[in-house]
């Protein structure tokens, strides 16, 4: 059985899918949500694709749900560092930068490079990752508020308004660090 290859260009709202199957190319755009993941799977089945290797770029949280859904549907999934795709595009002298062109480029990359298969992280790892991201966000916000104190006026009301969020963020940072440590 010949394996079909699908490249997914992921954005916040859509998935652009390029399918290479039995010497033909197909293109589909779906919304980046659960019901459309199901539609994408049905589209693969309608094209008689039983064995499919799906490749997408690691785009933070935007592609996570799609990758996990397709993995659980039994497809081979690869989640690739965007720098690898960019380097591959440069090596192929690809200059067209559209979602459709990117999806076909990712499919071509998958077909030629055969990237390693991905599996979803454990729930514990996902929770830890979310806590670390949250901690980073709070630390950034705390720094921003601390920077604001340098330029606050001598007015006691303004100072209290600026100091209050810093104390709140310090408490949250302490709580998050404790949760991460556990």
Steps between C-alpha positions, in 0.01 A plus 500: 500500500636840400504752779334833432669816624322803637656833586306725735563873514357602837369840594288620789174457309568262211687192386614493139546137398699382200465131420738303280339168410557260210675762288225758548481809715196620690435811705252571777449781753318434826445695818740432784239335726383153598208472258724588209770256617229236454426644155869477413510135607188430292664674202801269531272195510302630199829517307561135596796590719537225755863553592594869526807677633394848611757770560455842656720767649526543874299820527454513872149430610329555162588159361494296821133399490511408131815291546352318799166437327666361186738289710206351692328429167792270420694715256878532507570856614822700495529838670804676361701803607405788264870574446536163324216583260644847439844353425342241271313777314824694460676191364221458244509873413129527585391861517121480487370568848132409509325259732430267208863508382619444858272196540641345182854585610441326835358195320802491266733536801325208670523284189871569444633531856280246682503684835467298821153419624347697783284388787310723742675592822380343822233695691755571776744650249222708340397633841861584588548676167184708560621594848840608367337713227273658760798569728689663212198721425465611862873572527482713185199690632669550836807645328281734295322624812831539685630708210190719531588585861809682377281751320208527739425830659536573869123487534410237764195380304705441185768319700243272666340422164841403358621307807182292545537296177868433578408345835227294332743374235766417758246281682401327175865445405567342839194274464599397145859424600370280780265316262783448250729369771235247608 
